[in-house]
Amino acid sequence: MGNSSTKSSTKETDYLIVGAGAMGIAFADEIFTRKPKLKLTIVDRRVKAGGHWNNAYPFVRLHQPAAFYGVNSLVLGDGSNDLSSKSEILAYYEKIITKFKASGRVEFLAQHNYLGNGQVADLRNPTNITTYTINKRLVDATYMNVEVPSTHPPKYIVDEGVSLSPLNDLVHQYDQWDNFYVIGNGKTGIDAVLYLLSKGVAVANINWIKPNDAWLFNREALQVGKVAKRVLEHAEQFKKATTVDDVFLAIEKTGGIFRIDEHITPIKWRCGTISPEEIVQLRKVKNVIRQGRVQRITAKEIQLQKGNIPYTNRSLFVDCSANGLSKRPTIPVFSENKITLQSVLFCQQVFSAATIARLALANLSDEKRNLVGPVPHPELKEDWPAALSASLKNLVLIHRYMPMWMFRSRLNFMSHESMLNYFKYATKAMFLTPVVKKAIQRMENISL
């Protein structure tokens, strides 16, 4: 029999941060930089910091400029429009953790699990439990629940003998099969198709199972110095729009967004980005299967919501169906003795985490802090008006609370503007906030 006795110890920390992903590290960095006397403890089940980047496919890259990603205190890459690679991002987080630990003020507990009530267990020896006295707050950096295919099995049935792999394994298998079926039309599915095309796989051998279509940001419109103008352009369109489709179609005409198939009106909007060159490549794929979600894959056919599709031997199914950023119910960010990290600005998770840290340090009540409310990650195009409206409202509030911090924060895409443009756009956001809110009400009344 093994030794089942529990080894207990006690420690003290100011912030106990559960999750060493992008949001948890962005929060920790802000506290670490601004309060040199505070102690932080960061707990994560993985071996290294970086969250889902550890489990992502080898050829993954940022879809937004490195200028706005990471932590406030350290530039990622050359700090410009570079789309950093997985290896660059993990090295970046390793550098941050090394700096944290060297200070003697930060304890990073890799391969540990938070049990609740201040208790942390070592996954390598689960009977080794440490109980922390938390002087400030417990910080939940896991609530956003990022999923990647390599760690989340598909939600459909796969019969024995079917060749199915997560995108991670495609680098070893792209030249071993006659046909490919890419399952999923999100960022991961797009990357899978682009990877196959880049490796010379014939377009005719690529089949793309797309349960629905999505609007996508034109990445050229999201470069450093352009983002604020484009976001406010969306807000401007709401002034005269009757429906949500009116907004998207108007922005499409200006080149701000794309749809892969110009004959289909997308129903999804998840802040995905794509370059003009990539959209050209994706439009080459003609074997697109739009019969709903996959229900089951048997030895001979794909069973979908709206029908069954036979397939030939020597076909590889590439699972890209994990929900990278699911739409979670919103809960208060600040509650008694706890902070739950969520986006407070649309599709800007790391900046949101840094903002929440700065709010935690501000001389404000939790009631006032919580006026900067969560902005759920949009799923459908109908989610966009509310997400944009809430983000504009939050931007106005944050500027009221801490304007100079906002101007200097590298994670704030607006901070890369000139001072003149910055305050011009900030003022415009203030005036557009009630306009967008009224537009939402008008659209809701029309749809009734």
N, C-alpha and C positions, 0 to 999 in steps of 0.2 A: 504494500500500500504506500502511496505517496504521502508526503507531508502536507496535510490540509490546513495547518495552522496559519492564521492570518498575521502578517507582520505589519503593524500599524505605526505610523509616525505622524507628527504634526508640524506644519509650517505656517508662515504668514506671508501674505502678498497684498498689494494694493488692488491690482486688477488680475483676475483669473480669466484668461481668454481661451475659450474652447473653439479650436479650429485655426490652423495655420495656413489657410488658403489666402487668396488675394485680399479678401475683405478683412480677415483677422489681422494680417500683417500690416495693412494700411492703417487700421485703427491703432495697433500697437506702436507703429512708427510715430504717429502724431503725439501720443502720450509720452513716448520715450524722448522725443525731441524737445517738447515744450515743458516737461516736468522732470528735470534731471534727478530728483530725489525719490521719485516713485519707483516701486518695484513691480515688475510684471511677471506673470507666469503664463506661458503659452502651451496648451495641451493639444496634441494631434495624434490620431491613430497611425498616420503614415510615418515612414522612416525619415522623410525630409519635409521641409516647408514647401509651400507652393500649391497645396490643395490638388484640384483636378488636373493641373498641369503634369503632375507625376504620372497620371494614368492615361493621358491623352495620346493620340497617335503620333508617331515620330515626326511626321512632316507638317504638323499643325503649326500655324503662325497666328499672331494677333490679327484681328480683322479691323482694328482701329489703330491709329498712330501710337507708337510707343511714347510720344510726348505726353499723353494723358494717362499712362498706365503705370501701375506699380505703387510706389510710396512717394510722399511729398519730398522727403529728404535726399533722395537719390535718383538721378536721371537714369532711365532705361535706354540702353543703346546710345545712339548719338542725340537722343532727345528730340527727334524730328518726326517725319512721317514714316519712319522705318516700321515694318511689320515684323517684330522680333520673333525668332523661332523658339520652339520648346526648350532646346538646350540653353539658349541665351536667357530665357526667362527663369529657368531653374537655377542657373548660375547666379543670376541677379538676386533671387531670394536667398540663396546660400550665403551670399555676401552680406545681406542684411542681417541674417541670423548670426553670422560670425561677429558683426559689429555689436549686435545686441548682447551676446554672451560675453564679449570682451569687456563690456562695461561693468559686469558684476551685478547689474540691476535686473537682468532678464534671465529667467530660467526657461529653457525650451525643452519640453518633455515630449520627444518623439516616441512613437509606439506606446502611447498611453491613452487611457479611456476615461472620460469624465463620467462618474457614476451618479452625480447629484449631491446636494448637501455639502459641497466643498470637497468631496472625496474623489481622488484620482488613483486609478489602478494602472500598474505596469503590465502591458499586454504580454510581455515576455515572462512575467511572473505574477499572475493575477492576484495572488494572495498578498502581494506587496502593495498596500494601500496607504496613501498619504492624505490626511485631512488638512485642508487649508482654511485658515482664518482670513477672510477677504475684507480688507479695510474699506475699499471703495465699492467696486461693482464686480459681479459676474458678467462676462460678456459672451453671448452666444453668437459665434460667427459661423454657425452651421445651418441656420434657418433657411437660407436661400436654396440649399439642397441641389447643388450642381450635379448632374448626371452625365457620365460618359459611357459609351457602349462597352468598353473593356471591363467595367465594374458592375454594369447593370444588365442582366439577361433580358432578352426580348420578351415583350408582353404577349407574344403569339406562340402557338404550339409549333415545334419543329420536330418532325418525326425522325426516328433513328435512321442514320445513313445519309441524311441531307447535309450537304457541305455548306455550313454557315460560319462566318467569322466576323469578329468586330473589325472595325477599320484599321486597328493597330496591326493586324496580321497581313494586311494587303501588300505591304512592302516585300513580303516573302513569297507572295502567291500570285502577283499580278500576271506573271508569264506562264502559269501552270494550268490555266483554264481556257476553255473555248468561249464561254459566255459568262457575263456578270449581271447580277441583279442587285442594284443598289436600292435598299429599303429605307426611305426617309428623304424628305426634301428640305430639311433644315441646313444649318451651317455644315454639319458633318456630312450629310448627303452630297451637298455641293462640292465639298472638298474631295470626297471619294470619286465623283465623276471627273473632276478636274485632274486628279492624280492619275486615273486610268488613261485619260487622254494624253497627259504629259508623258506617259510611258509607252505611247504608240499603240495602245489598244484600239482596234478599229471601232469606229462609231457604231457600226452595225452590230457589234458584239456587246454593247452596253445597253442594258434595260434599266429604266429608272422608274421605280414604284413611288408615285407621288400621291398621297391621300388628298392633298390640297395644294394650292399655290400661295406664294407669299410675295408681298411687296418687299423690296430690298433697297437700302440706301446705296446711292452711287458713291463709292469710296472717294472718288475725286472731289466730291462736294464736302467731304469730312476731313480734309487736310488741315494742317495747322493754319490758323488765320481765316478759315472759311466756315467753321462749324456754327458759330453763333449766328451768322447771317442766314445760314440755311435753316436752322431751327426756328428762327423768328419768321422766316418765310412761310413755314408751315402754319405758324400761329396767325399770320396775316390772312392766309387763305380761308381760315374759319370765319372771317368777318362776312364773307359773301356766299359761303357754301350752304347748300340746302341739305346735302347728305355727306357722309364720310367719304364716299366714292368721289364726290366733287373735289375734295381736298387732294386726294392721292392722284387723280387724273391731272389736276392742275400742276402739281409738283413734278409729275412725270414729264410734262411738256417743257418745263424749265431745265430738265436734266438732273434733278435732285434725287430721283428714285427710279428704280427699274422694276420690270416684271420679266421673267424669263420668256414666257409665252404671251405675246402681245394680243392674242385672241381670247385670252381668259382673264376675267377680272378676279384677282386674288382675294382670298378671304382672311389670310393671315398677315400679321405685322408684328415681327419680333425683333426689330432693330438690326436685322442682319445686314451686312455690307458686302458689296461686290464691285469689282472694277469693270470698266467698259470692255477691257480685253477678255475678262472671264465670262462676261455675259455672251460675247460672241462665241466662245468655245461651248458653253452650255447649250446654246441654241442649235448646235449641230446634232445633239442627241434627239433622235426622232422616235425611238422606241420608248415612249413614255406611257406608263400604265396608270390610268386614273380610274380605279374601281374601288376606292376606299382603302381602308387599312387592311393589312395582312391579318388573317385569322389563324391560318395554319399553312404549313408547307409540308406536303407529303412527298413521297418518293417520285411522284409523277406530275404533281400540279401545285400551283399556288392558289390557295383559297382566300378570296378577298370578300369584303362586305358586299360587293355588287356583282360577284361572279368568280369563276374559276379560270385560271390560265395554265395550260400545260407548258412544260419546259423540257428541254433536251438534256441528255447526259452531259457530263463535264461542264456543269454550271455551278458557279460559286455565288452564294448569297452573301452580300455585305451588309451587315446590320448597322444602320445609322439611325435607329429609331429612339434612342434615349433622349429624354427631354432635358437639354442642357440647362435651361433656366425655366423651371416650371413657375406658373403663376400661383404663388402662395397666398393664403388669406393674410390680410394685414393685421398686425397686433401693435400695441404701443411700443415704440422704440425704447423709451425710458419707463421702467416700472420699478417698484421698490427693490433696491439692491441688485437690479439686473438691467442690462442693455441687450436688446435683440437687434443685431445688425440687419438692416434691410435697405433697399434702394430708397433714397429720398429725392433722387433726380433720375429721370427715365434712362434706363440702360447704362447707367454710370455707377457700377457697383463699388469700385475702389474709391472714387471720389466721395461717394455717399458715406463709406465707412470712415474716411478721414474727417468728413464734415461732422459726423456723429461724435467722433472723438473730441473734436474742437468744441462742440456744443456741451459735451460732458465736462469740459474744463472751464466753460464760461460761467460767469456769476449769474446763473439763471435758475429758476425753479423748473422742476420736471414738467409742470403744466405748460410753461412757455417753450421748453425744449420740444415737447410733443406737438406743438403747433406746426413744426416742420415734420409733417407726417409721411408715412411710407407711400411709395409709388410702386404699385405692383408691376412686375415685368409684363408688358403687353403680349397677348397671344393673338388676338383677333384685331382686324382693322378698326372695329368699333371700340376697342380699348384705347386707341390712340388719343382721342380728344381729352378723355379724363386724365390720362398719363401726362399729356403735355400741359394741361391746365394745372394739375397738382404740382408739376415740376416748376412752372413759372411762379406759382404762389410761393413755393419753398425758396426759390432763388431770391425773391423779393425779401422774404423774412430773414434769410441767412445774411443777405447784404445789410439788412438793418442791424442785425446782431454783431456782425464781424466783417465789415467791408474790406479792410486792408488784408485780412487773412485770405479772403476770397480772391482778391486781386493778385496775391503772391503765390497762391496754391498752384503748383504745376499740374495737378490732376484736374483742375478746372479748365476745360477747353477754352473758356473765355479769357483766361489769364495769358494766353499766347497772342492776344491782340495788343495793339498799341493802346496806351492809356486813354487816348481820345476815343478810339473805337470801343474800348471796354466799357466806359461809362455811358457812351451813346447807346450801346446794346442793352446795358443794365437798365437804363431809363426806359428804353422801348419795351423791355420785358415787363416792367412795372405797369405801363399803360395798357399792354396787351392782355394782362392777366384777367381783368374783368370782362374784356371783349370775348376771349375764348370761353369763359364760363357762361356768358349769355348765349353764345353760339351753340354750346352743348345743350342748354335748355331748349333752344329753338329747335334743334334737330330732334330732341326727344319728343317734343310736342307734335312735330310733323309726323313722326313714326307711329304715334298713337292712333 
